[in-house]
Amino acid sequence: MKDTNKQFDSALAICRELYIKKLHDYGAAWRIMRAQSITDQIFIKANRIRSLEIKGESKVGEGILPEFIGIVNYGIIGLIQLLHGHSETEDMTNEQAIALYDKLVSETKELMIAKNHDYDEAWRGMRVNSYTDLILMKLLRTKQIEDNNGATLVSEGIDANYKDMINYAIFAIIKLSGIDE
């Protein structure tokens, strides 16, 4: 039986490495972004994935895998922004940004482990394009919650939607990068 925890960690290592490299290049410039802008950034990435899945080709040379990596990293950034709010300046060191990334990834992985238990690893039988559609659905839900100023009657909040998007993107990375073989 394949070990989902190890596969998750391997996929996450790819995302974390890029996050750290971008922190080196840009610092935590994303701290100025409001949560709604993070949601829209993830929407752009998920929409591009769907477009590439449908068209079957990329005119700019980047494929689907880097976009799923971007969804993971922007999802974590979104969780950070939900916790700390946006800033008018780059008010976080790279070390702080990495520590928050690791903390929030740990929480997100715990959610994946619990859901994976309850759903009996159903993600393994899904197609990558289904992850794309589920991420897009979660984005529409998140936008609606944001438009309602975070208020829900019976639904999970924005953070839960971000975590689900991250986990779906991780599953896609596992499949697309060959980690599941």
C-alpha positions in Angstrom: 0.0 0.0 0.0 1.3 3.4 -0.9 2.0 5.8 2.0 0.0 9.0 1.6 1.9 10.7 4.4 5.3 10.2 2.7 3.8 11.2 -0.6 2.3 14.3 0.9 5.7 15.2 2.4 7.5 14.7 -0.9 5.0 16.8 -2.8 5.1 19.5 -0.1 8.9 19.5 -0.2 8.7 20.7 -3.8 6.3 23.5 -2.8 8.3 24.5 0.2 11.6 24.7 -1.7 10.0 27.1 -4.2 8.4 29.2 -1.4 11.8 29.6 0.2 13.5 30.5 -3.1 10.8 33.1 -3.8 11.2 34.5 -0.2 14.9 34.9 -1.0 14.2 36.7 -4.2 11.2 38.9 -3.2 10.9 38.7 0.6 7.4 38.6 2.0 6.2 41.2 -0.4 2.9 39.3 -0.5 2.1 40.7 3.0 0.5 43.7 1.3 -2.1 41.5 -0.3 -5.6 41.3 1.2 -7.1 37.9 1.6 -9.5 38.5 -1.4 -6.5 39.2 -3.6 -5.0 35.9 -2.6 -8.2 34.1 -3.4 -8.2 35.8 -6.8 -4.5 34.8 -7.4 -5.5 31.1 -6.7 -8.4 31.5 -9.0 -6.1 32.7 -11.8 -3.9 29.6 -11.3 -6.8 27.1 -11.1 -8.5 28.7 -14.1 -5.3 28.4 -16.1 -5.0 24.8 -15.2 -8.5 24.1 -16.4 -7.8 26.0 -19.6 -4.7 24.0 -20.2 -6.5 20.7 -19.4 -9.2 21.6 -22.0 -6.9 23.0 -24.7 -4.1 20.5 -24.2 -1.4 23.0 -24.9 0.4 26.0 -23.3 1.4 29.0 -25.4 3.7 30.4 -22.6 5.6 27.2 -21.9 4.7 26.6 -18.3 2.6 23.5 -17.7 0.0 22.5 -15.1 2.3 21.2 -12.3 3.8 24.6 -11.5 0.3 26.0 -11.2 -0.7 23.4 -8.6 2.5 24.2 -6.7 1.5 27.9 -6.8 -2.0 27.0 -5.5 -0.3 25.2 -2.5 1.9 28.2 -1.8 -0.7 30.9 -2.2 -3.1 28.8 -0.1 -0.6 28.9 2.7 0.0 32.6 2.1 -3.8 33.0 2.3 -3.9 31.2 5.7 -1.1 33.5 6.9 -3.0 36.6 5.8 -6.2 35.3 7.5 -4.2 35.0 10.8 -2.3 38.2 10.6 -4.2 40.4 8.2 -2.6 42.3 5.4 0.2 44.8 6.1 1.1 48.1 4.4 4.8 47.0 4.4 6.8 43.8 4.3 6.6 43.3 8.0 7.7 39.7 8.3 11.2 38.2 8.0 11.9 35.2 5.8 12.4 33.1 8.9 9.0 34.1 10.3 7.3 33.4 7.0 8.9 30.0 6.8 7.9 29.1 10.4 4.3 30.1 9.7 4.4 28.1 6.5 5.5 25.0 8.3 3.0 25.5 11.1 0.1 25.9 8.7 1.2 23.1 6.5 1.2 20.8 9.6 -2.4 21.8 10.4 -3.4 21.3 6.7 -1.8 17.9 6.7 -3.6 16.9 9.9 -6.9 17.7 8.1 -5.8 15.6 5.1 -5.0 12.7 7.4 -8.4 12.9 9.1 -10.4 13.2 5.8 -8.2 10.6 4.1 -9.2 8.2 6.9 -12.9 8.9 6.6 -12.9 8.9 2.8 -10.7 5.8 2.5 -8.2 7.4 0.2 -10.8 8.2 -2.5 -8.4 10.8 -3.9 -6.3 7.9 -5.5 -9.2 7.0 -7.8 -9.9 10.6 -8.9 -8.6 12.2 -12.0 -6.4 15.3 -11.8 -9.0 17.4 -13.7 -11.5 16.6 -10.9 -9.1 18.2 -8.4 -9.1 21.3 -10.6 -12.8 21.4 -10.7 -13.0 21.0 -6.9 -10.5 23.7 -6.3 -12.5 26.0 -8.6 -15.7 25.2 -6.7 -13.9 25.9 -3.4 -12.8 29.2 -4.8 -16.3 30.2 -5.7 -17.4 29.3 -2.2 -14.6 31.3 -0.7 -15.4 34.3 -2.9 -19.1 34.1 -1.7 -18.0 33.9 2.0 -15.6 36.9 1.4 -18.5 38.8 -0.2 -20.5 38.0 2.9 -17.7 39.4 5.1 -16.8 36.0 6.4 -20.3 35.2 7.7 -21.7 31.7 7.2 -24.8 30.0 8.5 -23.8 26.4 8.3 -20.6 26.2 6.2 -16.9 26.0 7.0 -15.0 29.2 6.8 -12.4 30.6 4.4 -9.6 28.8 6.2 -11.2 25.4 5.7 -11.7 26.1 2.0 -8.0 27.2 1.6 -6.9 24.0 3.4 -9.0 21.8 1.1 -7.6 23.6 -2.0 -4.1 23.0 -0.7 -4.8 19.3 -0.1 -6.4 18.8 -3.6 -3.4 20.5 -5.1 -1.0 18.3 -3.2 -2.9 15.2 -4.5 -2.5 16.6 -8.0 1.2 17.2 -7.5 1.6 13.6 -6.2 0.0 12.3 -9.4 1.6 14.6 -11.9 5.1 14.4 -10.5 5.2 10.6 -10.4 5.4 10.5 -6.6 2.5 8.0 -6.5 4.3 5.4 -8.6 
